[in-house]
Amino acid sequence: MGNEAAKSERDEKSERAGAFWDKWETWKAAQPPRIRWNESAEIVRHVNRRVCGRPVDGFNQGLIERFREMAGPDLPLARAVSVGCGNGGKEMTLLQQGLVGHFDLYDVSKASLDFGAELAAQRKLVQRTTFIHGDAFAHPADGRYDLVFWDNALHHMFDARAALRWSFDALRPGGWFVMNDFVGADRFQFPWTALALVRAVRTLLPARYRRNPADPANPYRPYVPRPTLAEMEYDPSEAADSEAIIPALRETFPDAWIKSVGGTVYHLALNDILTNIPDGSPLLARLLRLDDLTDFIPHFAVAIARKPASG
């Protein structure tokens, strides 16, 4: 495939991905409460403990605390960029906590950016955020940034190595790279080890835990199937090149600090049914201990790296 044809295909896929994410906020609002792991304060604290050693509250707060420890006197950083920012809420946390002065925020979803602009106004961060609808990689990576921040967006890039190379080039010497992302199977083609564990967890739970509050007549399934590639076309960018992230990260930033934070149980096995498992329950505590044993199955990881100050 020629360069022009390849670019046209990428652009078409990006447009379809943007259309999907334009509908995300509306879809999310119609779902039962607390069906995703990041809606559970206990799971968030569990992940934060794995990252920084302390069960602090707040999504991403463990990574923020770890970054504070590593970046130390470099903070605050003047200018940062985030690709695939969604509504920019996670980036605004870094602004509010004084780690960053200004964020350039890119996304292919216009609806997400519009919501983000409203959020920035509510938080009085309009002067410290620039929302940009489109392809960040169409802009030169000219070493202007003090921080490149990826939060659950790198796995939506069609070429992880190119995205990481762009990240390296976008940083000034001594600049920082911070990532929190899905690094598991491409296009969610989960290995059988993961699917068997998920099925065991969901099958062993009493049926009441699979109740669907939005449709009691149709309980959640006792298993999670591996989706077909055709089914994954709902979002052409979903886990497009996720398996390449960690190898490419080690190539691009050889001294990167990388930490697996699990997810096969708390993300995949508990997806949807988490709404029936309350925080503080002995069951959830046991399931999180089980998840701690799943690092041999790539799923979620965080990373922090610094571009060499010279060379």
C-alpha positions, 0 to 999 in steps of 0.5 A, spaced: 500 500 500 502 506 498 503 512 502 497 516 500 493 510 500 495 508 507 494 515 510 487 515 507 486 509 510 488 511 517 484 518 516 478 514 515 479 510 521 480 516 525 474 519 523 470 513 525 473 512 531 472 520 533 464 518 531 464 513 536 467 517 541 463 523 540 457 518 542 461 516 549 458 521 554 451 519 552 452 512 552 456 512 559 450 516 562 445 511 560 449 505 564 448 502 571 452 506 576 459 503 578 460 498 572 467 500 570 473 499 575 475 506 575 468 508 578 470 503 584 474 507 590 476 501 593 479 499 586 482 505 585 486 505 591 488 498 590 491 500 583 494 507 586 498 502 592 501 498 586 504 504 583 506 508 589 506 504 595 500 507 598 492 506 597 491 514 596 484 516 593 483 519 586 484 516 579 491 516 577 493 519 584 498 514 585 502 515 578 501 523 580 505 521 587 510 517 583 511 522 578 512 527 584 517 523 587 521 522 580 521 529 577 522 532 584 525 539 583 523 539 575 516 541 578 512 544 576 513 543 568 511 549 564 508 546 558 505 539 557 501 535 551 496 530 551 494 526 545 487 523 545 485 527 551 478 525 551 474 531 555 481 533 558 479 531 565 485 527 567 490 532 565 486 538 568 488 534 575 495 535 573 494 543 572 490 543 579 495 540 583 500 544 580 504 539 576 503 543 570 502 550 567 499 549 561 496 543 557 495 542 549 489 537 549 488 533 542 483 529 540 479 526 534 472 527 538 469 534 537 464 532 542 469 530 547 473 537 546 467 541 547 465 537 554 472 539 556 472 546 554 465 546 559 469 543 564 475 547 564 471 553 564 467 550 571 474 549 574 477 556 572 482 553 567 480 556 560 487 560 560 491 554 562 488 549 556 488 549 549 483 544 546 485 542 539 481 537 534 485 533 530 491 529 529 497 531 533 502 527 529 500 532 523 504 538 527 511 538 528 514 534 534 519 540 535 521 539 542 517 544 545 514 540 551 516 539 558 511 533 559 508 528 554 502 525 558 498 519 555 492 516 559 489 510 556 490 513 549 496 510 547 493 504 545 488 507 541 494 509 536 495 505 530 502 505 530 505 505 537 512 506 535 511 512 531 507 515 537 512 514 542 518 516 537 513 523 536 513 523 544 520 523 544 521 528 539 516 533 542 520 533 548 525 538 550 532 535 553 530 533 560 523 533 559 518 527 562 514 522 559 508 519 563 503 514 561 497 510 564 495 505 559 492 498 556 498 494 554 494 487 553 492 484 547 491 487 540 484 488 538 482 485 545 484 478 542 485 476 549 490 470 551 486 463 553 489 464 560 486 470 561 479 468 558 479 462 562 481 466 569 475 470 567 470 465 566 472 461 572 471 468 576 464 469 573 462 462 573 464 461 581 460 467 583 453 466 585 448 468 580 446 474 584 452 478 582 451 477 575 444 481 575 443 487 570 440 492 574 438 496 567 435 489 565 433 484 570 431 479 565 437 479 562 443 478 567 450 479 565 454 473 562 458 468 566 464 469 561 467 474 557 468 472 550 474 474 545 471 479 540 471 477 533 475 482 529 469 484 525 466 486 532 472 490 534 470 495 528 465 499 532 472 503 534 477 502 529 482 505 534 481 500 540 487 496 542 490 498 535 497 496 536 497 495 544 502 489 544 507 493 541 507 499 547 511 496 552 517 493 547 517 500 543 517 504 550 523 500 552 526 502 545 525 509 545 526 510 553 531 505 555 531 507 562 523 508 563 520 506 570 515 501 568 510 498 572 504 493 571 498 494 575 494 488 573 487 488 570 485 481 568 480 480 574 478 487 576 477 490 569 476 484 565 472 479 569 468 484 573 466 488 567 459 490 568 458 485 574 462 490 579 455 494 580 453 488 584 460 488 588 460 493 593 466 497 596 469 494 602 466 487 601 470 481 603 469 478 596 472 484 592 478 484 597 479 477 595 478 478 588 483 484 588 488 479 591 487 474 586 488 480 581 495 481 584 497 474 581 496 476 574 502 480 572 504 474 567 498 476 563 499 483 560 493 488 561 494 495 564 501 498 566 504 505 568 510 508 566 515 514 567 521 516 563 525 522 562 529 524 555 536 525 556 538 532 558 543 532 552 545 527 546 
